[in-house]
Amino acid sequence: MSHKYKTKIEKIFEHPISGNIDVKRLICALEHYGVEIEITKHNKAKMSFNEKEFVMALSHRNDLSKDSVSKLRNYLEDVGITPDTI
């Protein structure tokens, strides 16, 4: 089962940036690796890991924009969650 989650994290780090990342599955994968996620009433995901926070806007289409993927990639690198470390 862990391989399924690792695949979702690897998709964040793909080049070129993928525009087809399912938000619900990504959230499950991030939670699996210890990221605390709260969905706000303004349709944003507030993430917290190792006392570092990140807020990402969620689209109504259920996938992430390339800009959001890029920002999430930077956050995950900052907190040490990369395909090489998991």
MOPAC internal coordinates of N, CA, C and O (Angstrom, degrees):
PM7 1SCF
backbone

  N    0.0000 0     0.00 0     0.00 0    0    0    0
  C    1.4562 1     0.00 0     0.00 0    1    0    0
  C    1.5248 1   110.54 1     0.00 0    2    1    0
  O    1.2310 1   119.65 1   146.87 1    3    2    1
  N    1.3243 1   118.27 1   -33.13 1    3    2    1
  C    1.4483 1   121.16 1  -178.13 1    5    3    2
  C    1.5271 1   111.56 1   -63.56 1    6    5    3
  O    1.2310 1   120.10 1   148.21 1    7    6    5
  N    1.3202 1   117.42 1   -31.79 1    7    6    5
  C    1.4613 1   121.02 1   179.11 1    9    7    6
  C    1.5285 1   111.00 1   -61.29 1   10    9    7
  O    1.2310 1   121.25 1   143.95 1   11   10    9
  N    1.3269 1   115.21 1   -36.05 1   11   10    9
  C    1.4724 1   120.45 1   178.75 1   13   11   10
  C    1.5293 1   110.41 1   -61.64 1   14   13   11
  O    1.2310 1   120.41 1   139.20 1   15   14   13
  N    1.3229 1   116.82 1   -40.80 1   15   14   13
  C    1.4580 1   120.53 1  -179.79 1   17   15   14
  C    1.5238 1   111.06 1   -73.01 1   18   17   15
  O    1.2310 1   120.46 1   141.23 1   19   18   17
  N    1.3213 1   116.73 1   -38.77 1   19   18   17
  C    1.4639 1   119.96 1   179.55 1   21   19   18
  C    1.5273 1   110.46 1   -62.11 1   22   21   19
  O    1.2310 1   120.36 1   143.11 1   23   22   21
  N    1.3190 1   116.92 1   -36.89 1   23   22   21
  C    1.4623 1   121.30 1   178.63 1   25   23   22
  C    1.5243 1   111.08 1   -60.52 1   26   25   23
  O    1.2310 1   120.29 1   141.03 1   27   26   25
  N    1.3162 1   117.04 1   -38.97 1   27   26   25
  C    1.4791 1   120.61 1   178.97 1   29   27   26
  C    1.5280 1   110.87 1   -66.24 1   30   29   27
  O    1.2310 1   120.43 1   140.79 1   31   30   29
  N    1.3433 1   116.79 1   -39.21 1   31   30   29
  C    1.4673 1   120.15 1   178.76 1   33   31   30
  C    1.5271 1   109.57 1   -68.46 1   34   33   31
  O    1.2310 1   120.26 1   139.73 1   35   34   33
  N    1.3315 1   117.10 1   -40.27 1   35   34   33
  C    1.4627 1   120.63 1   178.53 1   37   35   34
  C    1.5211 1   111.53 1   -60.31 1   38   37   35
  O    1.2310 1   120.43 1   146.06 1   39   38   37
  N    1.3217 1   116.77 1   -33.94 1   39   38   37
  C    1.4704 1   121.09 1   179.96 1   41   39   38
  C    1.5337 1   111.25 1   -62.31 1   42   41   39
  O    1.2310 1   120.06 1   148.62 1   43   42   41
  N    1.3280 1   117.49 1   -31.38 1   43   42   41
  C    1.4726 1   122.02 1   177.61 1   45   43   42
  C    1.5290 1   110.26 1   -65.32 1   46   45   43
  O    1.2310 1   120.67 1   147.25 1   47   46   45
  N    1.3346 1   116.32 1   -32.75 1   47   46   45
  C    1.4616 1   120.74 1  -174.08 1   49   47   46
  C    1.5347 1   113.55 1   -96.94 1   50   49   47
  O    1.2310 1   119.75 1  -171.86 1   51   50   49
  N    1.3319 1   118.08 1     8.14 1   51   50   49
  C    1.4592 1   121.62 1   179.54 1   53   51   50
  C    1.5285 1   111.24 1   -69.09 1   54   53   51
  O    1.2310 1   121.57 1   -30.08 1   55   54   53
  N    1.3351 1   114.59 1   149.92 1   55   54   53
  C    1.4637 1   121.52 1   172.45 1   57   55   54
  C    1.5084 1   106.88 1  -122.68 1   58   57   55
  O    1.2310 1   117.53 1   -52.02 1   59   58   57
  N    1.2890 1   122.30 1   127.98 1   59   58   57
  C    1.4667 1   126.32 1    -4.29 1   61   59   58
  C    1.5287 1   110.86 1   -69.31 1   62   61   59
  O    1.2310 1   121.28 1   -14.93 1   63   62   61
  N    1.3005 1   115.16 1   165.07 1   63   62   61
  C    1.4646 1   121.48 1  -177.57 1   65   63   62
  C    1.5189 1   110.28 1   -62.08 1   66   65   63
  O    1.2310 1   121.24 1   -48.66 1   67   66   65
  N    1.3112 1   115.23 1   131.34 1   67   66   65
  C    1.4587 1   121.23 1   179.37 1   69   67   66
  C    1.5202 1   110.34 1   -77.37 1   70   69   67
  O    1.2310 1   120.81 1   -40.67 1   71   70   69
  N    1.3037 1   116.06 1   139.33 1   71   70   69
  C    1.4629 1   121.40 1   176.16 1   73   71   70
  C    1.5142 1   111.39 1  -105.52 1   74   73   71
  O    1.2310 1   120.87 1  -165.32 1   75   74   73
  N    1.3257 1   115.94 1    14.68 1   75   74   73
  C    1.4547 1   121.09 1  -174.71 1   77   75   74
  C    1.5276 1   110.54 1  -130.00 1   78   77   75
  O    1.2310 1   120.26 1  -117.93 1   79   78   77
  N    1.3370 1   117.10 1    62.07 1   79   78   77
  C    1.4535 1   121.86 1  -179.75 1   81   79   78
  C    1.5204 1   108.40 1  -113.81 1   82   81   79
  O    1.2310 1   121.01 1   -61.57 1   83   82   81
  N    1.3203 1   115.67 1   118.43 1   83   82   81
  C    1.4627 1   122.05 1  -179.23 1   85   83   82
  C    1.5299 1   109.15 1   -71.98 1   86   85   83
  O    1.2310 1   120.18 1   -58.25 1   87   86   85
  N    1.3175 1   117.27 1   121.75 1   87   86   85
  C    1.4572 1   122.92 1  -174.99 1   89   87   86
  C    1.5311 1   111.82 1   -64.02 1   90   89   87
  O    1.2310 1   119.87 1   135.13 1   91   90   89
  N    1.3156 1   117.85 1   -44.87 1   91   90   89
  C    1.4620 1   120.44 1  -176.75 1   93   91   90
  C    1.5196 1   111.73 1   -62.12 1   94   93   91
  O    1.2310 1   120.49 1   137.35 1   95   94   93
  N    1.3079 1   116.67 1   -42.65 1   95   94   93
  C    1.4674 1   120.19 1   178.95 1   97   95   94
  C    1.5260 1   111.08 1   -69.37 1   98   97   95
  O    1.2310 1   120.41 1   142.97 1   99   98   97
  N    1.3206 1   116.82 1   -37.03 1   99   98   97
  C    1.4561 1   120.44 1   177.43 1  101   99   98
  C    1.5272 1   110.70 1   -64.06 1  102  101   99
  O    1.2310 1   120.30 1   137.37 1  103  102  101
  N    1.3195 1   117.02 1   -42.63 1  103  102  101
  C    1.4688 1   120.81 1   178.85 1  105  103  102
  C    1.5206 1   110.25 1   -60.98 1  106  105  103
  O    1.2310 1   119.73 1   137.55 1  107  106  105
  N    1.3174 1   118.12 1   -42.45 1  107  106  105
  C    1.4725 1   121.39 1   177.07 1  109  107  106
  C    1.5179 1   110.92 1   -60.03 1  110  109  107
  O    1.2310 1   120.32 1   137.60 1  111  110  109
  N    1.3227 1   117.00 1   -42.40 1  111  110  109
  C    1.4631 1   121.26 1  -179.89 1  113  111  110
  C    1.5300 1   110.87 1   -65.27 1  114  113  111
  O    1.2310 1   120.38 1   135.85 1  115  114  113
  N    1.3301 1   116.88 1   -44.15 1  115  114  113
  C    1.4583 1   120.10 1   179.59 1  117  115  114
  C    1.5233 1   111.08 1   -63.77 1  118  117  115
  O    1.2310 1   120.03 1   138.80 1  119  118  117
  N    1.3139 1   117.55 1   -41.20 1  119  118  117
  C    1.4628 1   121.02 1   177.84 1  121  119  118
  C    1.5311 1   110.81 1   -64.24 1  122  121  119
  O    1.2310 1   120.48 1   144.67 1  123  122  121
  N    1.3103 1   116.69 1   -35.33 1  123  122  121
  C    1.4628 1   121.19 1   177.75 1  125  123  122
  C    1.5339 1   110.78 1   -59.59 1  126  125  123
  O    1.2310 1   120.33 1   144.11 1  127  126  125
  N    1.3226 1   116.97 1   -35.89 1  127  126  125
  C    1.4631 1   121.68 1  -179.34 1  129  127  126
  C    1.5300 1   113.02 1   -91.48 1  130  129  127
  O    1.2310 1   120.00 1  -169.90 1  131  130  129
  N    1.3232 1   117.61 1    10.10 1  131  130  129
  C    1.4571 1   120.91 1   171.05 1  133  131  130
  C    1.5118 1   116.73 1   100.33 1  134  133  131
  O    1.2310 1   119.56 1  -176.66 1  135  134  133
  N    1.3058 1   118.45 1     3.34 1  135  134  133
  C    1.4616 1   120.96 1   178.23 1  137  135  134
  C    1.5253 1   108.29 1   -77.94 1  138  137  135
  O    1.2310 1   120.76 1   -52.61 1  139  138  137
  N    1.3221 1   116.15 1   127.39 1  139  138  137
  C    1.4624 1   120.73 1   176.35 1  141  139  138
  C    1.5282 1   107.39 1   -86.09 1  142  141  139
  O    1.2310 1   121.13 1   -51.19 1  143  142  141
  N    1.3266 1   115.45 1   128.81 1  143  142  141
  C    1.4683 1   119.93 1  -176.44 1  145  143  142
  C    1.5171 1   109.94 1  -127.70 1  146  145  143
  O    1.2310 1   121.44 1   -49.20 1  147  146  145
  N    1.3135 1   114.86 1   130.80 1  147  146  145
  C    1.4630 1   121.82 1   176.27 1  149  147  146
  C    1.5250 1   107.49 1  -122.97 1  150  149  147
  O    1.2310 1   120.59 1   -53.80 1  151  150  149
  N    1.3171 1   116.48 1   126.20 1  151  150  149
  C    1.4670 1   120.94 1   176.82 1  153  151  150
  C    1.5242 1   106.94 1   -91.16 1  154  153  151
  O    1.2310 1   120.64 1   -58.27 1  155  154  153
  N    1.3314 1   116.38 1   121.73 1  155  154  153
  C    1.4552 1   120.45 1  -177.33 1  157  155  154
  C    1.5237 1   110.85 1   -85.64 1  158  157  155
  O    1.2310 1   120.90 1   -11.67 1  159  158  157
  N    1.3037 1   115.89 1   168.33 1  159  158  157
  C    1.4648 1   120.02 1   179.88 1  161  159  158
  C    1.5317 1   111.93 1   -70.49 1  162  161  159
  O    1.2310 1   120.39 1   167.55 1  163  162  161
  N    1.3271 1   116.86 1   -12.45 1  163  162  161
  C    1.4722 1   121.20 1   178.39 1  165  163  162
  C    1.5244 1   111.29 1   -96.55 1  166  165  163
  O    1.2310 1   120.60 1  -159.40 1  167  166  165
  N    1.3368 1   116.46 1    20.60 1  167  166  165
  C    1.4661 1   124.33 1   176.95 1  169  167  166
  C    1.5309 1   111.99 1    59.42 1  170  169  167
  O    1.2310 1   121.25 1  -131.53 1  171  170  169
  N    1.3251 1   115.21 1    48.47 1  171  170  169
  C    1.4579 1   121.83 1   175.26 1  173  171  170
  C    1.5229 1   108.23 1  -126.11 1  174  173  171
  O    1.2310 1   121.02 1   -31.57 1  175  174  173
  N    1.3165 1   115.65 1   148.43 1  175  174  173
  C    1.4594 1   121.51 1   176.74 1  177  175  174
  C    1.5232 1   107.77 1  -102.46 1  178  177  175
  O    1.2310 1   121.07 1   -62.06 1  179  178  177
  N    1.3276 1   115.55 1   117.94 1  179  178  177
  C    1.4561 1   121.02 1   178.13 1  181  179  178
  C    1.5234 1   106.87 1   -98.77 1  182  181  179
  O    1.2310 1   120.49 1   -65.57 1  183  182  181
  N    1.3333 1   116.66 1   114.43 1  183  182  181
  C    1.4611 1   122.14 1  -175.76 1  185  183  182
  C    1.5107 1   110.18 1  -107.67 1  186  185  183
  O    1.2310 1   121.56 1   -36.46 1  187  186  185
  N    1.3249 1   114.61 1   143.54 1  187  186  185
  C    1.4536 1   120.72 1   178.98 1  189  187  186
  C    1.5236 1   109.20 1  -140.09 1  190  189  187
  O    1.2310 1   121.04 1   -50.63 1  191  190  189
  N    1.3264 1   115.61 1   129.37 1  191  190  189
  C    1.4621 1   121.49 1   178.11 1  193  191  190
  C    1.5217 1   107.60 1  -153.15 1  194  193  191
  O    1.2310 1   120.42 1   -51.46 1  195  194  193
  N    1.3224 1   116.80 1   128.54 1  195  194  193
  C    1.4768 1   122.01 1  -179.34 1  197  195  194
  C    1.5263 1   112.33 1    51.05 1  198  197  195
  O    1.2310 1   121.00 1  -136.30 1  199  198  197
  N    1.3159 1   115.70 1    43.70 1  199  198  197
  C    1.4652 1   123.66 1   177.58 1  201  199  198
  C    1.5280 1   114.22 1    64.64 1  202  201  199
  O    1.2310 1   120.17 1  -165.39 1  203  202  201
  N    1.3153 1   117.29 1    14.61 1  203  202  201
  C    1.4693 1   120.89 1   174.93 1  205  203  202
  C    1.5171 1   107.52 1  -111.50 1  206  205  203
  O    1.2310 1   121.21 1   -45.84 1  207  206  205
  N    1.3289 1   115.29 1   134.16 1  207  206  205
  C    1.4632 1   120.35 1  -176.95 1  209  207  206
  C    1.5221 1   111.42 1  -113.01 1  210  209  207
  O    1.2310 1   121.89 1   -25.48 1  211  210  209
  N    1.3170 1   113.99 1   154.52 1  211  210  209
  C    1.4565 1   122.03 1   178.73 1  213  211  210
  C    1.5180 1   106.94 1  -149.03 1  214  213  211
  O    1.2310 1   120.47 1   -45.02 1  215  214  213
  N    1.3302 1   116.72 1   134.98 1  215  214  213
  C    1.4636 1   121.38 1   177.90 1  217  215  214
  C    1.5281 1   107.75 1  -117.60 1  218  217  215
  O    1.2310 1   121.72 1   -51.33 1  219  218  217
  N    1.3310 1   114.31 1   128.67 1  219  218  217
  C    1.4510 1   120.33 1  -177.32 1  221  219  218
  C    1.5231 1   109.19 1  -126.42 1  222  221  219
  O    1.2310 1   120.76 1   -49.25 1  223  222  221
  N    1.3147 1   116.15 1   130.75 1  223  222  221
  C    1.4656 1   120.44 1   176.36 1  225  223  222
  C    1.5212 1   109.30 1   -73.51 1  226  225  223
  O    1.2310 1   120.72 1   -42.18 1  227  226  225
  N    1.3147 1   116.23 1   137.82 1  227  226  225
  C    1.4613 1   121.95 1   178.19 1  229  227  226
  C    1.5182 1   109.09 1  -103.68 1  230  229  227
  O    1.2310 1   120.77 1   -41.76 1  231  230  229
  N    1.3081 1   116.12 1   138.24 1  231  230  229
  C    1.4564 1   119.52 1   179.02 1  233  231  230
  C    1.5230 1   109.30 1   -87.10 1  234  233  231
  O    1.2310 1   120.63 1   -16.37 1  235  234  233
  N    1.2923 1   116.40 1   163.63 1  235  234  233
  C    1.4570 1   121.32 1   178.64 1  237  235  234
  C    1.5283 1   111.00 1   -82.93 1  238  237  235
  O    1.2310 1   120.56 1   171.34 1  239  238  237
  N    1.3360 1   116.54 1    -8.66 1  239  238  237
  C    1.4616 1   120.85 1   179.85 1  241  239  238
  C    1.5183 1   112.49 1   -84.49 1  242  241  239
  O    1.2310 1   119.60 1   173.41 1  243  242  241
  N    1.3282 1   118.37 1    -6.59 1  243  242  241
  C    1.4571 1   124.76 1   177.82 1  245  243  242
  C    1.5313 1   113.09 1    74.05 1  246  245  243
  O    1.2310 1   120.00 1  -159.09 1  247  246  245
  N    1.3329 1   117.60 1    20.91 1  247  246  245
  C    1.4553 1   120.00 1   170.70 1  249  247  246
  C    1.5255 1   108.44 1  -137.80 1  250  249  247
  O    1.2310 1   120.54 1   -13.72 1  251  250  249
  N    1.3281 1   116.57 1   166.28 1  251  250  249
  C    1.4554 1   121.21 1  -175.04 1  253  251  250
  C    1.5199 1   111.41 1   -97.41 1  254  253  251
  O    1.2310 1   121.18 1   -33.63 1  255  254  253
  N    1.3286 1   115.35 1   146.37 1  255  254  253
  C    1.4606 1   119.94 1   173.15 1  257  255  254
  C    1.5257 1   108.44 1   -74.55 1  258  257  255
  O    1.2310 1   120.69 1   -19.04 1  259  258  257
  N    1.3152 1   116.28 1   160.96 1  259  258  257
  C    1.4619 1   120.14 1   179.77 1  261  259  258
  C    1.5258 1   111.05 1   -64.31 1  262  261  259
  O    1.2310 1   120.46 1   147.03 1  263  262  261
  N    1.3194 1   116.73 1   -32.97 1  263  262  261
  C    1.4641 1   120.81 1   177.05 1  265  263  262
  C    1.5286 1   110.60 1   -64.72 1  266  265  263
  O    1.2310 1   120.38 1   136.67 1  267  266  265
  N    1.3379 1   116.88 1   -43.33 1  267  266  265
  C    1.4575 1   121.02 1   178.18 1  269  267  266
  C    1.5222 1   111.45 1   -64.06 1  270  269  267
  O    1.2310 1   120.40 1   140.56 1  271  270  269
  N    1.3221 1   116.85 1   -39.44 1  271  270  269
  C    1.4622 1   121.27 1   178.42 1  273  271  270
  C    1.5253 1   110.04 1   -62.49 1  274  273  271
  O    1.2310 1   120.52 1   136.75 1  275  274  273
  N    1.3141 1   116.60 1   -43.25 1  275  274  273
  C    1.4592 1   121.35 1   179.56 1  277  275  274
  C    1.5281 1   111.41 1   -62.18 1  278  277  275
  O    1.2310 1   120.23 1   134.77 1  279  278  277
  N    1.3183 1   117.17 1   -45.23 1  279  278  277
  C    1.4641 1   121.18 1   178.95 1  281  279  278
  C    1.5191 1   111.35 1   -66.23 1  282  281  279
  O    1.2310 1   120.15 1   140.70 1  283  282  281
  N    1.3319 1   117.32 1   -39.30 1  283  282  281
  C    1.4597 1   121.13 1   178.13 1  285  283  282
  C    1.5254 1   110.00 1   -65.42 1  286  285  283
  O    1.2310 1   120.15 1   140.06 1  287  286  285
  N    1.3225 1   117.31 1   -39.94 1  287  286  285
  C    1.4631 1   121.22 1   177.37 1  289  287  286
  C    1.5229 1   110.49 1   -58.31 1  290  289  287
  O    1.2310 1   120.47 1   134.61 1  291  290  289
  N    1.3285 1   116.71 1   -45.39 1  291  290  289
  C    1.4682 1   120.41 1   179.03 1  293  291  290
  C    1.5272 1   111.06 1   -61.63 1  294  293  291
  O    1.2310 1   120.28 1   137.89 1  295  294  293
  N    1.3234 1   117.07 1   -42.11 1  295  294  293
  C    1.4628 1   120.96 1   178.95 1  297  295  294
  C    1.5286 1   110.53 1   -63.04 1  298  297  295
  O    1.2310 1   120.32 1   133.56 1  299  298  297
  N    1.3213 1   116.99 1   -46.44 1  299  298  297
  C    1.4640 1   120.17 1  -178.19 1  301  299  298
  C    1.5263 1   111.43 1   -64.45 1  302  301  299
  O    1.2310 1   119.97 1   142.12 1  303  302  301
  N    1.3185 1   117.66 1   -37.88 1  303  302  301
  C    1.4669 1   120.49 1   175.17 1  305  303  302
  C    1.5121 1   110.47 1   -63.39 1  306  305  303
  O    1.2310 1   120.60 1   140.44 1  307  306  305
  N    1.3338 1   116.46 1   -39.56 1  307  306  305
  C    1.4626 1   122.08 1  -179.08 1  309  307  306
  C    1.5259 1   112.11 1   -63.84 1  310  309  307
  O    1.2310 1   120.46 1   142.90 1  311  310  309
  N    1.3363 1   116.73 1   -37.10 1  311  310  309
  C    1.4756 1   119.47 1  -178.70 1  313  311  310
  C    1.5233 1   112.63 1   -94.02 1  314  313  311
  O    1.2310 1   119.90 1   177.87 1  315  314  313
  N    1.3253 1   117.79 1    -2.13 1  315  314  313
  C    1.4517 1   120.62 1   174.02 1  317  315  314
  C    1.5208 1   115.86 1    89.28 1  318  317  315
  O    1.2310 1   120.29 1  -157.89 1  319  318  317
  N    1.3216 1   117.05 1    22.11 1  319  318  317
  C    1.4597 1   120.10 1   176.29 1  321  319  318
  C    1.5295 1   107.54 1  -107.43 1  322  321  319
  O    1.2310 1   121.07 1   -83.41 1  323  322  321
  N    1.3113 1   115.56 1    96.59 1  323  322  321
  C    1.4554 1   122.19 1   178.30 1  325  323  322
  C    1.5203 1   108.39 1  -130.28 1  326  325  323
  O    1.2310 1   119.56 1   -16.59 1  327  326  325
  N    1.3139 1   118.44 1   163.41 1  327  326  325
  C    1.4763 1   119.31 1   178.77 1  329  327  326
  C    1.5318 1   112.49 1   -57.68 1  330  329  327
  O    1.2310 1   119.71 1   151.06 1  331  330  329
  N    1.3265 1   118.16 1   -28.94 1  331  330  329
  C    1.4661 1   121.04 1   179.59 1  333  331  330
  C    1.5263 1   113.38 1   -75.73 1  334  333  331
  O    1.2310 1   120.20 1   155.64 1  335  334  333
  N    1.3341 1   117.23 1   -24.36 1  335  334  333
  C    1.4695 1   120.30 1  -175.71 1  337  335  334
  C    1.5186 1   114.41 1   -99.87 1  338  337  335
  O    1.2310 1   120.08 1   172.39 1  339  338  337
  N    1.3239 1   117.44 1    -7.61 1  339  338  337
  C    1.4663 1   118.71 1  -179.50 1  341  339  338
  C    1.5161 1   111.26 1  -105.94 1  342  341  339
  O    1.2310 1   120.10 1   180.00 1  343  342  341

